Amino acid sequence: MKQYIILKLIGLAILTMITLVLISFLEVAVYSYIINPEQVESVYEAHANASAPYISGIFGFIIFFLVARYWKKKEYPNVFKLVILFPLIYVLLDIIIITAAGVKWSDFILIFAVANTAKFLGSYLGYKLSK
């Protein structure tokens, strides 16, 4: 894990983003087909926009927790550095993507901060609570 650590963490962060997007799609599919079927498309788009940050925060916490826990159990060298760099790289990539998408930050900053704080917390707790 020593060689190309930043590139590997970037790849892991991208894989995590893809996983969270897939979970969000799955949640919207369940909502649209089972919970609230036969609505116009705009209802589902609004639901996706409202639920995606919560999905990102909750499942992001779980993913970051499990990854940090795995690293700690495998006794990777400099594991605490990995635990801090992984969510940091994720947040930086998230900022780049959101800025490139032209999102209005004033509408988004609070939920962005909460969701990404959950990822840092998950990573840290995964490290601290593992033996």
C-alpha positions as CSV (number, residue, x, y, z in Angstrom):
1,M,0.0,0.0,0.0
2,K,3.0,2.3,0.3
3,Q,3.5,2.9,-3.4
4,Y,1.1,5.2,-5.2
5,I,-0.9,5.7,-2.0
6,I,-2.6,8.9,-3.3
7,L,-3.6,7.3,-6.6
8,K,-5.0,4.3,-4.7
9,L,-6.9,6.5,-2.4
10,I,-8.3,8.5,-5.3
11,G,-9.4,5.3,-6.9
12,L,-11.0,4.1,-3.7
13,A,-12.8,7.5,-3.3
14,I,-14.1,7.2,-6.8
15,L,-15.3,3.7,-6.2
16,T,-17.0,4.9,-3.0
17,M,-18.7,7.7,-4.9
18,I,-20.0,5.2,-7.5
19,T,-21.2,2.9,-4.7
20,L,-23.1,5.7,-3.0
21,V,-24.7,6.8,-6.3
22,L,-25.8,3.3,-6.9
23,I,-27.3,3.0,-3.5
24,S,-29.1,6.3,-4.1
25,F,-30.5,5.0,-7.4
26,L,-31.6,1.9,-5.7
27,E,-33.4,3.9,-3.0
28,V,-35.2,6.0,-5.6
29,A,-36.2,2.9,-7.5
30,V,-37.7,1.3,-4.3
31,Y,-39.5,4.6,-3.6
32,S,-40.9,4.9,-7.1
33,Y,-41.9,1.3,-7.7
34,I,-43.0,0.2,-4.2
35,I,-43.6,3.1,-1.8
36,N,-45.0,5.8,-4.1
37,P,-45.8,4.4,-7.5
38,E,-47.5,6.0,-10.5
39,Q,-46.4,9.6,-9.9
40,V,-45.0,12.1,-12.4
41,E,-41.3,12.0,-13.0
42,S,-40.7,15.3,-11.3
43,V,-41.9,13.8,-8.0
44,Y,-39.1,11.2,-8.2
45,E,-36.5,13.8,-9.2
46,A,-37.5,15.9,-6.2
47,H,-37.3,12.9,-4.0
48,A,-33.9,11.9,-5.4
49,N,-32.5,15.5,-4.8
50,A,-33.9,15.4,-1.2
51,S,-32.8,11.9,-0.3
52,A,-29.3,11.8,-1.9
53,P,-27.4,13.8,0.7
54,Y,-28.9,11.6,3.5
55,I,-28.0,8.4,1.6
56,S,-24.5,9.8,1.2
57,G,-24.1,10.7,4.8
58,I,-25.6,7.5,6.3
59,F,-24.1,4.9,3.9
60,G,-20.9,7.0,3.5
61,F,-20.4,6.7,7.3
62,I,-20.8,2.9,7.0
63,I,-18.5,2.5,4.1
64,F,-15.8,4.7,5.6
65,F,-16.1,3.0,9.0
66,L,-15.7,-0.5,7.4
67,V,-12.8,0.5,5.2
68,A,-10.9,2.1,8.2
69,R,-11.7,-0.9,10.3
70,Y,-10.4,-3.2,7.6
71,W,-7.2,-1.3,7.4
72,K,-6.7,-1.3,11.1
73,K,-7.3,-5.0,11.4
74,K,-4.9,-5.7,8.5
75,E,-2.4,-3.5,10.4
76,Y,-1.5,-1.4,7.4
77,P,1.5,0.8,7.9
78,N,0.6,4.5,8.7
79,V,-3.1,3.5,9.0
80,F,-4.0,6.7,10.8
81,K,-2.7,8.7,7.8
82,L,-4.9,6.6,5.5
83,V,-7.9,7.1,7.8
84,I,-7.5,10.9,7.5
85,L,-6.5,11.0,3.8
86,F,-9.3,8.8,2.5
87,P,-12.2,11.1,3.5
88,L,-10.1,14.2,2.7
89,I,-9.6,13.0,-0.9
90,Y,-13.2,12.0,-1.1
91,V,-14.3,15.5,-0.1
92,L,-11.9,17.2,-2.5
93,L,-13.2,15.1,-5.4
94,D,-16.8,15.9,-4.3
95,I,-16.0,19.6,-4.3
96,I,-14.5,19.4,-7.7
97,I,-17.5,17.5,-9.1
98,I,-20.1,19.7,-7.4
99,T,-18.4,22.9,-8.6
100,A,-18.1,21.6,-12.1
101,A,-21.8,20.7,-12.1
102,G,-22.6,24.4,-11.3
103,V,-24.4,23.7,-8.0
104,K,-25.3,26.8,-6.0
105,W,-23.3,26.3,-2.9
106,S,-25.5,28.5,-0.6
107,D,-28.3,26.0,-1.0
108,F,-26.1,23.0,-0.5
109,I,-23.3,23.8,2.0
110,L,-25.1,22.7,5.2
111,I,-26.0,19.2,4.0
112,F,-22.7,18.9,2.3
113,A,-20.9,19.6,5.5
114,V,-23.1,17.2,7.5
115,A,-22.8,14.4,5.0
116,N,-19.0,14.7,4.7
117,T,-18.5,15.1,8.5
118,A,-20.3,11.7,8.8
119,K,-17.6,10.3,6.4
120,F,-14.8,11.6,8.5
121,L,-16.5,10.4,11.7
122,G,-17.0,7.0,10.2
123,S,-13.4,6.7,9.1
124,Y,-12.2,7.9,12.5
125,L,-14.5,5.6,14.5
126,G,-13.6,2.7,12.3
127,Y,-10.0,3.3,13.3
128,K,-10.6,3.9,16.9
129,L,-13.1,1.1,17.6
130,S,-11.1,-1.6,15.9
131,K,-8.6,-3.8,17.7
